[in-house]
Amino acid sequence: MEDEILKQEKESAEKFAEKYSGRAGFVLNPDREIRNTVIEGLARNKIKYGVRYCPCRRVEGKPEEDKKKICPCFWHKEEIERDGHCHCVLFFKKK
């Protein structure tokens, strides 16, 4: 049962990331292994917290501050512009 829930959440997170990246003009990390790791982190956070917190951010238990850490996080556009990818390396700037 638990494995099925994780599988469903991973599929949902992957679809979300694909749709969002297309609408926002980004691309997903081409390294499938890294992308899967980030997607699994999003899925596990959704199961644990009820929302897809970025796996690269620390959830503090302070709702107002933690809201900024929901994928796509508050900082992702700035990071992509500056570094070419977001902090958790899920979204990349189109080349």
N, C-alpha and C positions, 0 to 999 in steps of 0.2 A: 504493500500500500504506500509506504513512504517513498519508495523508488519511483512509483508511478506519479506521485505528486511532484517530485523533483523533476521528472521527465517533462511533465506538462508545463511546469513553470519555466523550464529551460526553453521549451519550444515557444512559449508565449514571449519570453524575454528576447529571444532571437528575432521573432517577427516584429516586435516593437522596435528593436535596434535597426532592423532593415528599413522599416517604414520611416523612422525618424531620420536616419542618415540620408535617405533619398530626399525627403522634404527639406531638410536643412542644408543640403548641398555638400554633405560629407560622404566619406566611404567608410565601410567597416574595416577593421584591421585585417589585412590579407593573410596574416599568419593564423591559420585555422586553430592551432593548438592554443595560442594565447587568447584568441577570441573566445574559444570554448571555456577557458578558465574564467574569463571575465563574465561571460553569460551565466556560468554556474554560480558565481558569486552573487550576481543580481538575483538569480532564482532563489538561492538560499536565504538571502536577505528578505525577499518577498515572503517566503514561508515563515521566517523568524519574526519579522517586524510588520508585515502586512503591506510594505511598499518596497520598491526596488531601489534601495540605497546603493550608491556606487560602492563596489567592494574595496576601492582604494581609499575610502574615507572612513573615519572613525565615528560611529554613532554614539553620541554623548547622553542621550536620554532627555535632551532639551528640545522639545518639539519645534520651537521657532528656529533654532539654529540648525537642527537636523533636517528641516524641510529643504534647505539648500543642497543637501547631499543626495537627494532623490535624482536618479538618472533620468534625463541628462542633468547633471548638476549645475549649480549656479555659475561655476567657473569654467565650464567646458569650452565655450566659444573663445574666451580669452586664451586659454591654454592651446587650443588648436591654432589660433592665429599666431601665437608666440612660438610654439614648439612643433607645430605640424600635426599634433595629436593631443587628445585629452589625457589627463593624468593617468587614467587606468588603461590607456591605449586601446580603447574600443573604437572610438571615432577618429578618423584621420582627415586631414585637408585633402581635397582633390588636387591632383597634380596637373 
